Amino acid sequence: MYRQRLWSVLAKPSNIPNSVAGPSRNVQCRKIVFEEFGDPIKVAKLVEDTVPDTAGDDQVIVKMIVAPVNPADINTIQGVYPVKPTLPSSPGYEGVGEVISVGSHVKHLVPGDRVIPEGVIGTWRTAAVFRSSELVKVDKDIDIHAISGISSNPCTAYRMLHDFVNLNKNDVIIQNGANSACGQNVVQLARHYGYKSVNVIRKRPEPDLGNLKNRLTSLGATYVLTDEELRTTDIFKSGALPKPRLALNNIGGKSSTEVLRTLDNGGVMVTYGGMSREPVIVPTASFIFKDVQLRGFWMTRWHKQNAGTVQRQQMYDELSKMMKDGELVAPANKTLPLESFKEVLQNTMSTKGYAGVKFFLDLQQL
């Protein structure tokens, strides 16, 4: 149960039109900021701020509820992400919030609507002012941890399963980093579409390994293998499964090479992450004799190229319905208050990959 927020006292009633709501005043909020690129633990800080309680013509004022913390957020603070914000800046590309006030030109949103920002940075704050075009309305009866991150990991999984290979029911896909947030979405979407999935994870001590395998299997994974098990498995040679037509690479290095070796002739490997920080190495024979293709995917680019399209809306509609129906659930997660942001950063930056927990920031004001 979430705590009572300051906005419930200070925000103007939603049934009072903006034009007659009286003079605008500022409302206190808090946010994470960084004034220089560098180690997130050192350069990020929590500060006090204000936002108006009445929106301008095309503006929407939103009180934020929760925001996921992703590797892209960490890379942005470090200054190594392709998108570099103007400093000082607040991090956070994702989140979910509730509309408090809308401007006179805003027709598709009203106070009380639940929304997610898209294509903007700065969600790690208790309240924010957005342009109406930067917000997507979402249903209130969807789990906030699932819907707050819909624009990245679920959309990434969705697009990679739709845009590179024309897959049919019972076709096989293989992925590494299967325990990642995106990997768990891939597992669930593959199950939904009737694909077989081979999911590769890093070896870890028991009982963590068994628990993780059980978790992924419960989400719909056909096989869950460690990197070592992938090198020795006979599931493809024995005919237990056809060779994969699509591989999804989130790790790079040796893991990507081993995943690539399993592909069928003409198969495609899509790289969307590089958690090992090692290059993708491809055996020459795979290029020559198997005619494999290597592709890359970046969800941010896709969003920019498809803003406002029917295709984009169809994707959101389908993913939202799956979330509402319980077919697409959020990864195992832990939500900490904004004051604990350094603990959240530290855990997200860990390269061990053993935690299996996605961290969220609780943005609701005391």
Long-range contacts (C-beta under 8 A, 24 or more apart in sequence): 2-65, 2-362, 2-364, 3-364, 3-366, 5-63, 5-126, 5-364, 5-365, 5-366, 6-365, 6-366, 7-63, 7-100, 7-127, 7-365, 10-53, 11-53, 11-63, 11-100, 11-101, 12-53, 12-54, 12-100, 12-101, 14-100, 14-110, 14-111, 14-112, 18-54, 18-55, 18-101, 18-102, 18-103, 18-104, 19-104, 21-54, 21-101, 24-52, 24-53, 24-54, 25-52, 25-53, 25-54, 26-50, 26-51, 26-52, 26-53, 27-51, 27-52, 27-53, 27-127, 29-125, 29-126, 29-127, 29-128, 29-365, 30-125, 30-126, 30-338, 30-365, 31-90, 31-122, 31-124, 31-125, 31-126, 32-90, 32-91, 32-92, 32-124, 32-125, 32-338, 32-341, 33-88, 33-89, 33-90, 34-77, 34-87, 34-88, 34-89, 34-90, 34-91, 35-87, 35-88, 36-87, 37-77, 37-78, 37-79, 37-84, 37-87, 38-77, 38-78, 38-79, 39-78, 40-74, 40-77, 40-78, 40-345, 40-349, 41-342, 41-345, 41-346, 41-349, 43-77, 44-77, 44-91, 44-341, 44-342, 44-345, 46-338, 46-339, 46-341, 49-125, 51-127, 51-128, 51-129, 52-129, 53-100, 53-101, 54-101, 55-101, 55-102, 55-103, 55-106, 55-129, 56-103, 56-129, 57-103, 57-104, 57-105, 58-103, 58-105, 58-106, 58-131, 58-132, 58-133, 59-102, 59-103, 59-106, 59-129, 59-130, 59-131, 59-132, 60-99, 60-101, 60-102, 60-103, 60-106, 60-109, 60-115, 60-129, 60-130, 60-131, 60-132, 60-135, 61-99, 61-100, 61-101, 61-102, 61-127, 61-128, 61-129, 61-130, 62-97, 62-98, 62-99, 62-100, 62-115, 62-117, 62-127, 62-128, 62-129, 62-130, 62-135, 63-97, 63-98, 63-100, 63-126, 63-127, 63-364, 63-365, 64-95, 64-96, 64-97, 64-123, 64-125, 64-126, 64-127, 64-128, 64-363, 64-364, 65-95, 65-96, 65-97, 65-98, 65-144, 65-148, 65-363, 65-364, 66-95, 66-96, 66-144, 66-145, 66-148, 66-335, 66-360, 66-361, 66-362, 66-363, 66-364, 67-92, 67-94, 67-95, 67-96, 67-123, 67-124, 67-148, 67-360, 67-361, 67-363, 68-94, 68-95, 68-145, 68-148, 68-149, 68-152, 68-181, 68-358, 68-359, 68-360, 69-344, 69-345, 69-348, 69-358, 69-359, 69-360, 69-361, 70-94, 70-149, 70-152, 70-153, 70-181, 70-348, 71-273, 71-275, 71-348, 72-152, 73-124, 73-348, 74-345, 74-348, 74-349, 76-121, 82-298, 82-300, 83-121, 83-300, 85-121, 89-121, 89-122, 90-121, 90-122, 90-123, 90-124, 90-125, 91-121, 91-122, 91-124, 92-121, 92-122, 92-123, 92-124, 92-125, 92-361, 93-117, 93-120, 93-121, 93-123, 93-151, 93-152, 94-123, 94-148, 94-149, 94-151, 94-152, 95-123, 95-124, 95-148, 95-363, 96-138, 96-144, 96-147, 96-148, 97-128, 97-363, 99-135, 100-127, 102-132, 103-132, 105-132, 106-132, 108-132, 108-137, 109-135, 109-137, 113-137, 114-138, 114-139, 114-140, 114-147, 116-147, 116-148, 116-150, 116-151, 118-151, 118-303, 119-303, 119-304, 119-307, 123-363, 124-338, 124-341, 124-361, 124-363, 125-363, 126-338, 126-363, 126-364, 126-365, 127-365, 136-316, 138-320, 139-320, 139-324, 141-324, 142-320, 142-323, 142-324, 143-323, 143-329, 143-330, 145-330, 145-333, 145-335, 145-360, 146-323, 146-328, 146-329, 146-330, 147-320, 147-323, 148-360, 149-181, 149-330, 150-316, 150-319, 150-320, 150-323, 151-299, 151-303, 152-182, 152-299, 153-180, 153-181, 153-182, 153-185, 154-185, 154-189, 154-319, 154-323, 154-328, 155-299, 155-302, 155-303, 155-315, 155-316, 155-319, 156-182, 156-185, 156-272, 156-297, 156-299, 157-182, 157-185, 157-186, 157-189, 158-185, 158-189, 158-315, 158-318, 158-319, 159-297, 159-299, 159-302, 159-315, 160-186, 160-246, 160-248, 160-270, 160-272, 160-297, 161-186, 161-189, 161-190, 161-193, 161-195, 161-246, 163-297, 164-246, 164-268, 164-270, 164-295, 164-297, 165-245, 165-246, 165-267, 165-268, 167-193, 167-195, 167-245, 167-246, 169-193, 169-194, 169-195, 170-194, 170-195, 170-196, 171-195, 171-196, 171-242, 171-245, 171-246, 172-196, 172-197, 172-198, 172-222, 172-241, 172-242, 172-243, 172-244, 172-245, 173-197, 173-198, 173-244, 173-245, 173-246, 173-247, 173-248, 174-198, 174-199, 174-200, 174-244, 174-246, 174-247, 174-248, 174-259, 174-262, 174-263, 175-199, 175-200, 175-247, 175-248, 175-249, 175-250, 175-259, 176-200, 176-201, 176-227, 176-248, 176-249, 176-250, 176-251, 176-255, 176-256, 176-259, 177-201, 177-249, 177-250, 177-251, 177-255, 177-273, 177-275, 178-216, 178-221, 178-224, 179-212, 179-215, 179-216, 179-353, 179-356, 180-250, 180-273, 180-275, 181-331, 181-358, 182-250, 182-272, 182-273, 183-248, 183-250, 184-216, 184-219, 184-331, 185-328, 186-248, 187-216, 187-219, 187-220, 187-221, 188-219, 188-220, 188-322, 188-327, 188-328, 188-329, 189-322, 189-328, 190-220, 191-219, 191-220, 191-221, 192-220, 192-322, 192-327, 192-328, 196-222, 196-241, 197-221, 197-222, 197-223, 198-222, 198-223, 198-225, 198-230, 198-235, 198-241, 198-244, 198-262, 199-223, 199-224, 199-225, 200-225, 200-226, 200-227, 200-230, 200-255, 200-258, 200-259, 201-225, 201-226, 201-227, 202-226, 202-227, 202-353, 202-354, 203-227, 203-228, 204-354, 208-354, 208-356, 212-356, 215-332, 215-356, 219-329, 227-254, 227-255, 227-258, 230-258, 230-259, 230-262, 231-258, 236-262, 243-267, 246-270, 248-272, 249-273, 249-280, 250-274, 250-275, 251-275, 251-276, 252-276, 252-277, 252-278, 252-279, 252-280, 253-278, 253-279, 253-280, 253-281, 254-278, 254-281, 256-280, 256-281, 257-281, 257-282, 257-283, 260-286, 260-292, 261-286, 263-290, 263-292, 264-290, 265-290, 265-291, 265-292, 266-290, 266-291, 266-292, 266-293, 267-292, 267-293, 268-292, 268-293, 268-294, 268-295, 269-293, 269-294, 269-295, 270-295, 270-296, 270-297, 271-295, 271-296, 271-297, 272-296, 272-297, 272-298, 272-299, 275-351, 275-353, 330-358, 331-356, 331-357, 331-358, 332-356, 332-357, 332-358, 333-357, 333-358, 333-359, 333-360, 334-358, 334-359, 334-360, 335-359, 335-360, 335-361, 335-362, 336-360, 336-361, 336-362, 337-361, 337-362, 338-362, 338-363
